[in-house]
């Protein structure tokens, strides 16, 4: 229990470090959930449960695919090959992307 408490205390500093890395290098790999609206990115890794990953791949979200972030207000809305796809932030957090330079 103490270990899990300590990991929770360390979480905000990791988030700040990740945010600082994004500011320093806006093209660094990051979770899809951390991307802002209007950005295009290339999917690097889909690391969610197998059933979810298979469904995402069927819908066009797979390694090497280009996605556009349309909206991030409640969950995340993606533009995938001309179609809109809504994901919750939990699933979006398990997808690693590399933002493309504008």
Helices and strands as residue ranges (DSSP letters): H 2-24, E 29-31, G 32-34, E 40-46, H 50-58, E 66-71, E 76-80, E 83-87, H 89-93, E 95-99
